[in-house]
Amino acid sequence: MKLSVNFEKALGSIKPMHAVGQPPFYGMYFEKFKYLTAANIPYSRLHDTGGAYGRSVFVDIPNLFRDFDADENDEVSYDFAFTDVLLSELMKAGVKPYFRLGVTIENYPHIRAYRIYPPKDAAKWARICEHVIRHYNEGWANGFTYGIEYWEIWNEPDSKTERGSMMWLGTEEEYFNLYAVTAKHLKKCFGDTIKIGGFASCGFYAITDPEILAAEKNGTLVDLPESKQNLIYFKEYFERFLAFIKAENAPIDFFSYHSYDPVGNTLMHQAYVEKTLEAMGYGDIETHLNEWNTHHEVDSMGTAAAAASSAAMMCAMQDTKMSMMNFYDARLGLSNYCGLFDPRWRRPFVTYDAFLSFGTLYALGTQVEVKGAGDGLFATAATDGKESAILIANMGETKEVSLNLSGKYYAYAALDDTRMKPVDMDPSCFTVEKETFVFLTTKEIVIPE
């Protein structure tokens, strides 16, 4: 297979496709943030940081403003202490917070729900959010001037499962109203100094689900089980949300959604999002895939296949209108979704090395043209005018690759489930095994242990 790179043909900036969700800390120990710094991780989305049922001290609005009946204009009503420490540590690590205004997921609402009900006063909730932003961006209440850009209104209000919604126990109209009231208020307060968006959709699996597609063709959608009806609902919810905010003239700077599907399906989800936004007059806003993870099963997390798939996803989405992606999740935890770090030793999995490699491209800054990829092979190249690098991920069968590179290149590869390693490789002709990735760069990199 022949690839060619044209380092003279700039395509634009390398985008933050390698941002993450929650960062890797435990207790109040943040030393593992060094891995985020090493990989040039640009953003950490702070959702589910509140702890089980949100009953913790971080980020969630009920943690920052514990008594909803208190005076939202009085700084004494707020408890920023622990979240202040978390955000200051992120900023020291060079990682910008991506702040989700809302609550942590509650996985068992059929037993009991705590904080996933709609706020009882949407206008007051918006004013509480205003003061949170003032604390972190304007120094209010002995705060900071961090200039945090992204403020997301809630998460997955469209959530539907067989055991009930895990994020929003209200109607869709109640969420639409909360979004509109809050977005209008925050934009009135802060203008273009911040970006407001949502709604962190559960995702658009309906457009690639074989059973749903067959039912659409046969006219039997009503016969589908509840689980499939829920997937259809996610899509319909998105379209009704856009119609609502358009009618209300509610501002939106970015639309966020989630996908835990493979690369090919997620590309189709993104194409659907782009087409729908364009049709509704929102073609110029940012799109964020702010939860994604292609290997969240316990037997595949931290494998070479997971690493290659992650590299492929970042390369593939770089070539769409996607503005940012946030991998779910960079926590140090036992969840199947904690795919970057081994929870036993608190050290990186090989999947982290895909982010390290893409972070090198991000630091170089300018994407350049690569031709010849396809058949399961994904590639992205970048330069800063002096140094250059190319990331190649293979999700297809083993391929012999020829590449028009000359001069000295350092080669690294993730060939198994241990870690990416330096390899002796001719950069102009080499083999890329199935479900592996190769990284070639003119400047030697450090792989943190």
N, C-alpha and C positions, 0 to 999 in steps of 0.2 A: 504494500500500500504506500502510495507516494503522498507525502505532505510537503507543502511549501509555505514558508513564512516570509512575509515582506515587511521588514522592520522599518521601511520608509513609508508605508501606508498606514497612517494612524486612523483608528476607527472611533476614538473617543476615550473616555476614562474607564479604567477598571473599576467596576462598581462594588459596593460592599456586599458581595454575595456570601461572605464568610463570617458575617455577624452571628451572634449566638443568643440563646435565651438566658436563663439564669446563669450566673457566673459560678466558678468552682470555689466555694468557701464552706467552712464547717465551723459551727459555733461562732466565734468572733475572730477567727483566724483566716487571714487573707493571703498567705504567702503563695498559694497556688495561682494567684492572678499573674504571676510571672509568665505562665504559659500563654495567657492572653496577650501580654505585651510582646512576647517572642514571635507570635503569629500575626502581629499587627491587627488583632481583632478590633474592629472600629466601634461596635455597639454591642451592648448587652440589654436584651429586652427583659424587663422586670415584671414578668407574669408568673404566678404560682410561687412567688417569693415569700408570700405571707405565712406559709406553713400550713399544716393540716387544718382545714376548715378556716383558714385565715387567722387562726388564734395564735398569732405570734406578734412580732414587733415591727415587721418590715412592710413598707410600700403600700399595702392595701389601704384604701380610704378609711375603713373602720379601725385600722391600727393607728393611722395618723390623726384621726378625729373620732375619739372613742365614744363620745356621747352626742348623738345626732341632734339632741335638743339644746346643746350648748350654743353659745354665741360664736358664730363662724368668723366674726371680725376680731375676736379677742385671741391673741397668740397663746394665752394660757389654755385654751381649749384644744391645742394641738400637741401631739407627742411625736416629735421628729427624731428623737435621740438616736435610735438604732439605725434608722434609715439614713440619717446624716453620715454615720460611720461607713455604711456600705457604699454610699455614693462617693464619699471622699476617697475611699480605697480604689474604686473603679477609675475615678479621674486621675489618681496618682499612677495607675497602671496604663493610662492612655486610652481608656475605653469609655465611650460616652454612654450614659444611661438612656435607654429608650423606655419611657415611663408609661406603664399601663395604669390608667385611672379606673379602678374597679376593685375586684375581689379575686381571691384564689378559688380554683375549682373545688367543688365538693362532690366527691365521687359516689356518694351513697345517699342521694336525696330521698330515696324511697324509705330510708330509715328515719332520717331527720335532716332538715336543711337549716342553716344558720344565717348566712350572710348573702345568699344569692337571690334574695327578693329585691324588687325594684326599690330604689330610695323613695321614702314617703313624700318627699318634696323635691322635685327635679331642679327647681330654681335654686334652692338652698344647696343641694348637692353640687351644682355648678359653681356656686360661690365658694364652697369648700375647696373644690379643685383649683379655683383661681388663687386661693391663698397658698395652696401647696406649690403652685408654679411660682408665685411671688417669693416664697421661701427659698426655692432652689435657683431662681434666675435673677431675683431682684434684691436679695438680702433681707427680706422681711423676716421678722421674728428671729433675729440673730442668725440669719441664713447665709446664702451663698450667691455667687454670680456665675453659675456654671454654663449658662446659655444652652440648656437642654432643648433640643429641637423638637423631638417627637413625643407627642402626648396622645395616647390612644384611649378612646372612650369605650371601656368595658372589654370583654373578651367572650367570643362565642355565645352571644345572646340567642342565636338560632339553635343552640344545642338541643338535640332530641335523642333520647335513647329509650330502650325498653324499660329502664327503671326511672325514667323521668329526665328532665333537663338538669345538667350538673352545673350550669352557670347562670340561668335566668329563670326564676319562677314568676314570670309575669307574661303579659301578652306581647306580641310583636309591636303593637301600637305603642305600648308603654316604653319599650326600648327606643323606638323611632323618636318618640317625644323627648326622652332623656338625651338622646344624641343631639337632636336639633336645638334644644334649650341650652345644652352645655357648649356645643360648638359655637353657637351664636354669641354666648356670653364670653367665652374665652377669646374669641377673635376680636370682640369689642374691646376687651381689656388689653390684649397683647398684639393684635394685628399680625403682621407677617414675621414677627420675631420668633414665633413658634409655628409648628405644623400640627394640625389637628386631623385626626382620622379614626378609622375603625373599619369594620366592626369586628375584625379578627374572625372572619367566617370559618365555620367548621370545614368548609371545602366543597369542591364541585365534582365529587366522585360519580355523580349521576351521569355525567356526560361520557364517561368511559366504562361504566359498569355493564358487562355483557348482558346480564339478566334484564336490566332496565332498558337497554337498547333494543333487545329482542321484544320486550313488552310494548315499547313504543311502536315498533314496526307492526306488531300483531294487534295493536289496539287493546291490550290487556293490562294496562298500568294499574287499574283498580284492583286487580287480583294479586298484586305483589304483596309480600309480607311487610310488616311494620318497619323492619330495618331498612328495606329498600325505599319505602315511602318517605322515611326520614331523609334519605339522600336527595330525593326529589325536592323535599321541602327546603333544604339548604339553598338550592338553586333558585327556587321561587322566592324565598325570603330576600335574597340578594337583589333580585329584580324589583321587588316591592319597596325595599329600602331606598334604592336609587330614585324610584318614582316619588317617594315621600319627600326626600330631602330636596329634590328638584322643585317640587311644588311649594315647599316651605322656604326655599332659598337658603338652606342651611349650608354653611361652608364645609368643604372637605378638601384636605391637601393630599391625603393618601388613603388608598383602600388596602386593607390587609386581609389575608386569608391563609388557610392552612392546607397542607397536603402531606399525607404519610404514604403516598403511592410512589411507585418507581418513577424514574426520570421521564420515560416516554409518556406516561399518563399525565404527569405533572406539567409537561410542556403543553399538552392539550388543554389542561385546566387553565393555564396562563393565556393561551390563545383565546379561550372563551371569555376570560375576564377582560382582556384587552378589547375584544370585539364588543362586549356588552357595555363597557365604560364609554367607548367611542360612540356607540349608538345612542346613549343617554346624555351625551354632551360632556362627558368627563374624561375624554381621551388624553387630556394633558396632565392629569394628576398622577402621582406616584403609585406604583403597586408594590406591595410588600408581601412576600411569602414568609411570615414571621413565626411559623412553626412548620418544620419539615424534618423528616428523618426516614430514610429509605430502609433502614435495618434496625427495627425496634423490637425484634424478637430476641429472647435471651440467648439462643444458640448462635445468633449471627452478629450481635453487637460486638464491636471491637475487632472484627475480622478484616482480612485484606479485601474481601468483597464489599464490606461496608465502606471501607476507605475509598475504594475505586468508585463506588456508586456516588459517594459524597463529592468526590472530585468531578465526576461526570455531571452531577447536578449543578455545581457551581459554574462549570464551563458552559453548559447548555443554557442556563438562565442568563448568563452574561450577554448572550446574543439575542435576548428578547427585550421587551420594554420593562422588564423587572427592574426595580430601583434598589431593592434591598432584600436579603434573605437572612433569617435568624434560625439557626439550627436549634432544634429542641431535643437535647438540652445539654448545657455544659456543667451541670451540677456534679458534685461528688456524692453520688447516691446509688442506691440499689435498684432503682427503677430501670426497666428495660429501655427507657427513653434517654437515659444518661449515657450517651454513646461516645463521649470523648475521653473519659477518664475511668480507669480501673478503680472501683471503689475500695478494693482491698488495700492497694498500695498507694492510692492517690497519685498515680502516675498516668501519663497519657497512653491511650490505646493508639493503634496505628491509624485510626480514623482521624485523630488529631493532626497527623502529618499531612493529610490532604488540606486541612485548614492552614497549616504552616506554609505549605507550598503556595496556595492561593494568596495567602497574606504577603508573600514575596512579590507576586504579580501586582498586588494592590499597592505596595510600597513603590514599585517602579512607576506605576501611574497611568501609562498610556497603552491601551490595547492596540495591537497591530494585526494585520490580516493574516489569517491562516487558511489555506485552501487544501482540500482533499480529505477532510474528515468525513466520517459517515460509517455505516455498517457497524454501529455500536462503539465507534471511536470518537471521542470528544477531545478538543484541543483549544487552549487559549494561550496566547503569547502577549508579552508586554515588554516595554522598554522605557528607560528614562533618558535616552539619547546616548548613554555611555554603556550601561549594563543592560542585559536582556535575559529573558527566561521564557520557557514554554512548559506548560502542564498538559500531559496527555493521559487520558483515562480510557481504558478499554473494557467495555461491558459486553463485547461480542466474543467471537472465537479468537484464538491466538493469531497474531498478525505480525508479519515482517514489515517493518516501517522504514522507508527511506526518507530523509529529511535534508533540505538544502541548508545545513548549518556548516559553518567553517570557523576555524579558530578554536580557542580553548573553551570547553564547556565542562562544568562539573555535573555529574549524573547521579541521581538518586532514584531509588525505586522501592515500592511497597509490594514485595513479591510473596509475602506470607503474613501470618497473623502476629508476627512480632512487631517490628517497627520499620519505618523507612530507613534505608541504609545507603551510604555511598556505594556506587557500583562502577566497575571498569567497563565502559560502554563507548562504542564509536557513535558519536551523536548524529552521524550522517546515515547510519544503517544499523538497526537493532530490532530485537524481538520484544513485543509487548504481549505478555500472557493474558489469558482471559481473566477478567475481574481483578486487574492490577492497575497501578498507575506509575508513570515515569515523570520525573521532573528534571529538566535540563536548565542550567543557569550559568552565566558567565562569571558570577561571583559566588564563591563558596558560602554555604549557609551553615549555621549551627543548629543541630537537632537537639533540643533540650531533653535531658533524661528525667 
